[in-house]
Amino acid sequence: MEFPRLLLVRQKFPDRRIRDVGAAVSDELARSPFGGRLKPGARVAIGVGSRGISNIATIARSVVDFWKSKGARPFIFPAMGSHGAATAEGQADVLAHYGIIEATMGCPVVSSLDVVPVGRTPDGIEAFMDRNAYESDGVMLVGRVKWHTDFAGKIESGLFKMMAIGLGKFAGAQRYHTYAYKLGLEHVIRSVGRQVLASGKILGGLAILEDAHHATAQVTAVPVEEMEQREEETHRLICLRAAVAKLPDALRELLVFCAIEGQTYVAASRHFGLAVGVVSKRLNQARQLLRSTLRQQGFDVPE
């Protein structure tokens, strides 16, 4: 049997890691409107999920310290749906595995599967919220925004999904995934998320982006009134970067040189040793491939 020729390929990704993650979180929250939205003494519920996020303990502790500096009384709770074996102990163990315990966070870590119903969506889906979070004065979510492994949409994995499914604990996750088979997961995430927002308990969240090395690359404070819009924008940026990375080298290098670095076609012609007409043709090819890829993922991309 004759095997096809194999080549060794090495892929290099840019290093976008934040050098001091704790300081970056503190600076971002200091610029945010969160501090002025609750009075001193308020109880703040900080939701942390089950995903293996780089530096999550450092990030969570910085969020706790921010609220303490405002005179609030923060506590951390698991916002992870049915993960952690769908038990309160299992979910606390998941957080402990990431170094999130009372001794390291400087605040209580409260885990429970008790939920409070917060109404029904227009599709009749009953929405739930973790009871401890509901009984607090405000809820802040801390989570990573990324694409989902099982579906494609304008919103996939991120703060909105965490708010919809993570806050619903086991009771919510069971119902939501059942409806998702009929209505689609993105639709369920949006509709349930909006119902949770209507409770008035959500303050917003801290969105985390990681680079290709799974290092913390960006942290963004997202106030509640911007959550859905900002998550769409962040997800669009993630998808765009991924689509650019998948372009053939000859097209990607030209696109980055002209569209991102702002160089002219004439400068590109000299830099790459190509005729101006060839530069124009390849850039059009690159843009067409990007449009096609993004449209397949549900984005409205103009010509």
N, C-alpha and C positions, 0 to 999 in steps of 0.2 A: 504494500500500500504506500502510495506516495503522499507525503504530507506537504501542505502549503508552506511557503517560506515564512519564518517567524522573525520578527524584529523586536529588539529590546527598546522600549519606549520609556523615557523619563519625563515626567510632567513637573513643571515648576510653578508654584503658586506664590503670589506676593504675600509678604508678611504684614498683616494689618493689625497686629495685636496691640492693645493698649498696655503701656508699660506699667502704669500704676492704676489698677482697676478700681480700688477703693476710693482713691482721690477723684477719679473720673466720675464715679457715681455720686459722690458728695457734691462735686461742682455742678453736675447736671441737675440734681435735685434742688440745689441752692438757687438755680436760675428758674426753676419751675414755679407754678402758682400754688403748689400743694400746701405749703406751709401756712398760707393765709386762709385756708378753707375750713379749718377746725380750731376750736378754742383749746387753750391749755387744759390738760386733764382729760382730753378726749381719748377714748379707746380706739386704736387703729388696728384693724385686722390685715396682716400682710400675708397674702396667699403665695405659696411657693409650690411648684409642681414636681412631678416625678422624673422628669427627663434629666439625663446626665449633662448638665450645663457646666461648662468650664467656669471656675471661680465663683460658683453659685453661693458658697458660704460667705466669701468675702463681700459679694454683692448684697446678699441678704443682711449681713451685719451692718453694712454702710447705710442701708435703708432704715434699719432699726435705729441707728445712731442719729440719722436725720430727724426722725420723728421725736426722739427723745430731746433733741436740741430745741424742738418747738414746744416742749412741755407736754407732749402727748404720752400716752401709755400704750405702746405697741405690743402686739403679740403676733406670733407666726402660726399659721395653720396650713395643713396640706390641702392644696387645690388640685386634686388629681383624679377626680371621677371615681372609677372603680379600681384604680391601680393599688398596689400594696395589698394584694389579696382581698381587696374590698373590706378591710377591717380597720378600725381606728388604730390598733396596735401596729398593723402592717404598714400603714401610711406613715406613722411616726417613725418606724424603723427605716423607711425609705429616706426620710429627711435626715435621720441620724447617720445613715451611710454616707451622706454628702457633708457631714460635719455640722449639720444644723440641729443643735440641741440647746437647751436653755443656758448651759454653762458657756458655750461659745458665742451665742447670740446676744446674751445680756437681757433676754426677755423670755417670757413663757412661750413654750411651743404647745399648742392646744390641738389635739386631734380627736375628732368625733365624726360619726357618720350621720348624726341627726341633721335633718334639713327642715326648712320652712318653705311652703309653697308661696310663690310670688306671682301667681296668675297664669293665664293661658295665652298662647300665641294665637294669631288669627287662624292658624291651622288646627287649633285645639290641643296643642302640646302643652301639658302642664310643666311649668318651669319651677326649679327649686334652687335654694341657696343654703349653704352650710349655716347651721343655726348660730354658731359662735360668731361667724362673720356678720350675719344678719343683725345680731344683737349688739354689735359694735357701733361706734359712731361713724365709721367709714371704712371702706375696703380698698386696699391697694394691691394690685397683682404684679408679680415679678416673674417674667418669663421670656423665653427665646422666641423670636419670629423666624420662621423658616418655611420651606415648602413641605407638604405632607407626602408621605410615602404611598398613600392609597387613593388619593383623589386630587384633581387639579381644579383650581378656582381662583377668584380674585382675592379671597381670604382663605388661608389654609391653617397651618399651625401657628399659634401666636396668642396674644392677650385675649382676643375675642373668643377663640375656641376655649381657652382656659376659663374665661368668665362664664361661658355657656355650659360646658361639660364639666370642667374641673370643679367649679363651685357647686354643681348639682350632686356631687358625690355619687354613691352607688345607685341611689334611687333615681337620680336624673339620668345618669349614663345609660342605664338599662332602657329607659323610655326613648332617649334621644337617638341611640343607635338603631332602635327598631324603626323609628320614623325615618331615619336617614336612608334606609333601603328603598323607601317609597318616594321621598321628597328630595333626596340628595343631601349629603353631609353639609355642604356649604350653606344650603338653604336653612337647615336646622340650626346650624351655628349662628347664622345671622338672626333668625327669628327668635330663638331662645335668648341670645345675647341681648337683643333689644328689650325683651321682656325683663331680663335681669336689670338692665340699665334703668328701666322705668321704676324700679323699686326705690331709686334715689340713694342707694347705699354705696355705689361705686364712686371712688374718687378718681380713679385712673390707674395707670400702671407704669412700670419701667420695662421698656422693650429692649431686649438684648439681641445683638447680631454677632455671629461668629464668622471668622474667615475660613478658608479652606483647610486650615490646620486645626480647626475647632478651638481657636483662641478667641478671647473676647475682643471684638473689633469695634463695637459701638454700643453705647447705652443711651437711650433716649427716654426722657420723661414725657408721658402721654396723658394729658388731662382728659377727663371723662368725655367732654363734649367733642373731642377730636379722635376718639378711639377707633371708630369704624373707618373713617376717612384715612387716618394716618397708617392704619394697618394695611389698607389697600395700597397706599403709596409705597410703603416699605416692602410689601410683597412684590409689587411691580418692579422695584429696584433690584430685588434679589433675583427675580426671573430674568430681568434684562442682563444683569451681570453674567448669569449662567448661560444665557443664549449667546452673548458676545464671546464667552470663553470657548464655546463649541464651534465657532466659525473656523473655516480653514485659515491657516496662518497668514496666507497672502492677503486675505480679505480682512481679517481681524487687525493686523498691523496697520493697514491703511486706514481703517475705520477709527482706530484709537488715535492715530496721528492727526487726522483731519477733524473728526467729530468731537473728540475729547480734548486733544491738545490744541485745537483751534488753528491748525496749519492750513495753508491754501493748497489748491491742487497743484500749482506751480512748484511750491516747496516740496510737496510729496513727490512730484515728478523727479526733481533733482535728488531727493533723499533716497528714493527707491530705484532710481535709474529706469523709470518707465515714462512712456509718452503720456501727455496730459489726458488724451482720449482713453488710454488704458486705465488710468487712475479713476476717471469718471465712471467707466464701465464697471470696474471692480467694486467701487463704492455703492453703486446701484444694486449690484448683486448682493452685497453684504446687507443693505437695508431691506431688500426683498426677503432674504432669508430670516432676518430678525422679525419682520412683520408676520411672516408665516408662522414662525415659532410662537410668538406672543399671542397671535390670534387663536392658535390651537389650545392655548392655555386659558382662553376666555377673555383676553384683554381687547378693548376696542382701540385699534391702532389706525390712525388716519393714513392716507396715501401720502 
